[in-house]
Amino acid sequence: MTEISLREITKDSLISFLRMKVHPEQEKFVATNGSSIAQAHYSDDAWYRGIYAGDEPVGFVMLEIIPAKDVYYVWRYMIAAEHQRKGYGRAAMAHVIEHIRSLPNAKKITLSHVEGNDEAGGLYKSVGFEYTGEIDEGEVIMELQL
């Protein structure tokens, strides 16, 4: 498989990420990258990166990180429609997990997904996340103990 990496989004790469889309039936499950990047610019706790396969942008990840409160939350995660089912999502999530492991006080990672988004749930389970049984505003909560 092509080398997967997480890289800063720059003014030169921004358009690629703004144009990315998931499959039409998945649009109800995830915000657009444009919305996410805009939110990140107004949050002191957001960390976001482009997901690359080699030199090709293939996805987006945004975290909420608040070490003082032990908050390490996968806020947004997407792989563009044409790049799904190639193993990029799982490989990139491994990089996300390793990044969080390197941060102070990181004991667990939390994320959520819209109820009914079984593909996302399956991906997250495959890298070790488990359902907590909690639901928040229609999203099921998952955790990974580090």
N, C-alpha and C positions, 0 to 999 in steps of 0.2 A: 504494500500500500504506500501511497505517496506520503511523505513526511507532513505531519499535521503540526501547526504552531498557532500560538495566540500572539497577535501583534497589535500595536497601537493603530488606531484609525487616524489617518492624516488627511489634510486637505486634498491630497492627491488620490487617496483611496476612498474618500467619503462617498462619492457618487455610486461606486460599486455596492456599498452596503445599503444605501438608500433605495436602490433599485431591486434589491433581493426580495423575493417573495417565497412563501411556503405554498403548498398545494392549496387550491381554492377551498377545499373542504376543511383545511386546517386554520384558515384565517380567523375563525372565531375563537381559537385557542391561544393566540399570541399577538401582542402588539407589534406594530411595524417597527423596523429598526429606526426610522426617522423619529418616531415618538419616543423610543427608548433613549436615543442619543440626546434628544432635547431634554428629557427628564434628567438624564445624567449630568447635564451641564448646570442644573439647578439643585443638585444634591451633593452635599459634602461627603456622603458615604458611598457614592457610586464608583465602581471600577468597571470599565468595559474594554473589550478587545474584539478585533475581527478574528475570525477563525479562518485559517489558510490551509489549503492542501497544496504543498509546494509553494508556488507564488500566486496561486489563484484563490481569491476570496470565496469562501463557501458557506460562511455562517457568522453568527454574532452571539456574544455572551456578555451579560451585565450582572455584576454582583453588587450586593449591599454589604459593606464591611464596616462594622463598628466594634473594634477589639475591646474597648472599655466595657461593653455590654455583652461580650462573647457572641456577637451576631455575625454570622457568615452565611449569607443567604444568596442563592442563585435566583436573581430577580427576573432575568430574561435569558432565554436560550433558544436558538433557532439554527437550523441548517436549511439552506435554500433548496427549493423543490428539486431542481435538477441534480443536486448533490446528495440527496437522501438515499439511504440503503447502500451506501458504499463503505460504511464503518467510520465515517468522519465524526459523527456525533459522539460515538463511544470514545474514540481516540481523543477528541478535544476535551471531553468531560474528564478524562484521566489527567490532562494538563491542568484543568481547573482545580481538580482535587489536590494535585501536588502544589499548586500555587497557594491554595488556602492552608494546606499543611504547614507551609513555610512562614505563616503569619503568627503573630503573638496570640496566645490564649486560644488558639483554634482547637476545639475539642469535638465539634460537630458542624456539619453543614446541613442547612435546611433549604428546602425548595418546595414549591407547590405547582400543581398543574390543574387545569380545569377538569372537573369531573367529566368522564367520557373520553378524555384524550388518552386512550389506552396505549397508543404508540409511544407517547412521551413516558408514561408510567413504566412501560416495558424497558425502555432505554435506561431510565434511572435505576430500576431494579437490577439491570444487568451489570451496573457498576457498583452496586452495594447499597443503594438507598432502600429504606424500608418505610412502609406506610405507618404513620403514628396513630391513625384512627381519627384524627382531627380534620375538620373541614372549616375553612375560613372563607366567607363570601363566595361560596360555590367552588372553591379550590381545595383539593385534597393535599394534605401536608405529608412530606416525606423527609426523613433524616438519614444522614450517614454519620456514624460515630467514627471519629478519627483515632 
